[in-house]
Amino acid sequence: MSYQLYRNTTLGNTLQESLDELISYGQITPQLALKVLLQFDKSINSALSTKVKSRITFKASKLNTYRFCDNVWTLMLNDVEFREIHEFAKVDKIKIVACDGKSEI
């Protein structure tokens, strides 16, 4: 399954803006733009699941809310500490959206 979460990243937004501009100038059809976005979804999900090897752990002092809907977890956390091997970061509040990374293809 390909999720569309990454369309809201800088890269995804820039792609959508570029496609909108090409559509407005009549250089591509809306159908082609949709195909490009669907391929972006598949490619970014595949790349993140196969190429990223970093591991980060986190610990929160409080779990405000959590939700599981349509195979997607949403967590709202307070006072969160993130750790990598030699790196450390702390934030007051964070929202984590986690999806099943297993491909159904």
N, C-alpha and C positions, 0 to 999 in steps of 0.2 A: 504494500500500500504506500502510495506517495502522499505525503502531507503537504499542505500549502502554507505552512507556518513561515517558511523562509522567504515568502513573497513580501513580508513586512520588514525585511532587512534592507540595508542600504543597497546591496546588490540587486535584490528583488524589486525594490521600488524604482531603481534606475532602469532596470530592464522594462518594467511596465510603462514608465514614462517614455522611453525610447520607442516602444511598440505603439503607444498611443499617438506619438508624433508621426510615425510612419503611416499609420492608418489615416490620420488627418490629412496627410499629403497625398493619399491615394497610392502609396507605394506598396502596401500590403493590405490584405483583407483581414477583417476581424477574425475570421476562421483560422487564418495562418498565425495570427498573434496568439490565439488560444492554444494552438498546437505548440508554439514556442514556449509558452508558459507551462504547459503540461510537461514538456521535455525538461524544462528548468527544474520543476518539482522532482521529477525522477532522478535527474543528474545530481542535484544537491543532496538529496536523501541518500543516494548511492555513495557519493563521495564522502559524506560524513560517517557513514557506517563502515566504510572500508579503508579510508585513508587516515582518519584521525585516531591516534594511538594514546593521546594524553589522558591521564586520569586525575580527577580532582575529587577530593572528599569535602563534605561540608557538614556542619553541626549547627543546629538552631536551638535557641533557648525556648522558643515558643512556636507551635504550629497553630496559626490563627484559624485557617479554614482549609479544607481539602475537598476535592470533588473528583469523581471518576465517571466520565460520560463518553460514550462512543469510543472506548479504548484509549482515552486521553485523560491523564492525571493533571490536575491543577492544584498547586500547593501555594499557600500564602504563609510566609515565615517571617519571624522577627528575630533580630540579633543573631545574624548568621555569620559563621566563620568558614571561610573557604581555605583549603590547603592543597598545594601541590608539593612537590618534593622540597623545594627551597623557597617557596613563595607562600605568603599569607595575606589574606584580605578579610575585612570585616565590614558588613553592611547592616543598617538598621532594619530595612524591610526588603523583601524580595518576593517576586511571583515566579514560580517555576511551572512551566508547561512541559510535560513529558509524554511522549508517544511511543508506541511499540515500534522498536527499530527493526524487527524481523520482516524481511521481504516476503510477500506472498507470491512472487513471480516464480 
